[in-house]
Amino acid sequence: MLTLETINDFYDRQFRDWPGLREHYDALLKTQRRIIHIGDMNIGLQFNPGRIKSTASNVDSSSLARRPCFLCKANRPTQQQPLPLIDGWDCLINPYPIFPVHLTIVSKAHEPQEETPLDMVAAADQAPCLAFFYNGARAGASAPDHLHFQATVKEEFPIIPIVERYHPANKSGLISSTEFPIDLPINFWSIVILPDPDGMQLLSILPKLYGFDSKTGSPDPGMVNVLVWMDSERKLRIVVFPRKRHRPEMYFAKDERQRIVSPGAVDMAGLLILPRQEDFERLTAEEVMSIYDECGLTAEELNDYLPLCR
Ligand SMILES: [Zn+2]
C-alpha cells in the first residue's frame, strides 16, 4: 500500500538526489489561483507559467518523430528514480508539476496512448490516497507516443466530492452526470464498480468509452480523459470525460480573444491550467463554458452518444 508518508519520503529522496527538482516544486507556491462559480460548481483557475511547454506542445506525428521521447528510460535524467507501484510501469515524480504531489506513471515500453489503461485500477487499489488521471492521445497528452497516466491527491479535483455525493456508492454501474440533480458546466459518465462479475464486465468496457472527432463525427479513442480512484468506502470510482476537440477555438485566435488553454483531465475535472497571466486574469465564466462545450460533450451529445459505445 502506497501512503502519503511513503510518497513524501520519496519526494525528500528525489529532492536530495536530483538538483533543480525542488525549485520546480517551490515555484508552485508562487502560482496563483482563483475561482469562477458556474451553476453549482466552483471551477478553479491556476496561473502556472511552468506549464507553457506542455500546454503549447506540438503533438502532431512529425513533431513527435523529431524529438527524443522524454518518457523513455534512456532519455530520462539519471537522477529520476521510480517508486514501486505496479508491475510494468515506472512511477516517477513529474518535474513540471501542477500539484505539490504530481506523479507520472510511465509504461516501461515505448508504446502509444491507444486506450485507457486498465492498470489504473490496480494503481488506485495500491494507492487509495491518490486519484489517477489519463489524457487520451488527442485530449491533452503531451507525449501521446508513450503510454502514461498521472496521479495527485484526491483533494485536488473539484469534481470528486460532487461525484461521491451525487452518485451513491451503493448504486453500482454507469450513470450520466446529466442525472445529477445539480447544474454542472461539464458533462461526464460516473461509474461505481463493485468487485463482482457485473463490476468486472463494466470495467472491461472502460477502454471503449471515449468521444468522437468534432470534424468527422467518427468515434475516436484518443478523445477521452479519465479519473480513477478508490473512495473512502473502498469502492472503485471512475469518471470518463468523452471529448470531441483537443483545443478550443480561442486557443487559435490571432487577437486579444486568444486564450492559451489546452484541456486535459485536470482541466475537465474542474481546475483550468493557464500558463499566461493575461489569460488567468481575463478568463470569463462564458469562456469557461465554451471551453467545456467545445472540448467536452454537451448534455445532449453525452446522452445520445452512450449507446454507440455500448
Ligand atoms: Zn518513449
Residues whose N, C-alpha, C, O or C-beta is under 5 A from the ligand:
A	BS01	ZN	C69 L71 C72 H110 H146
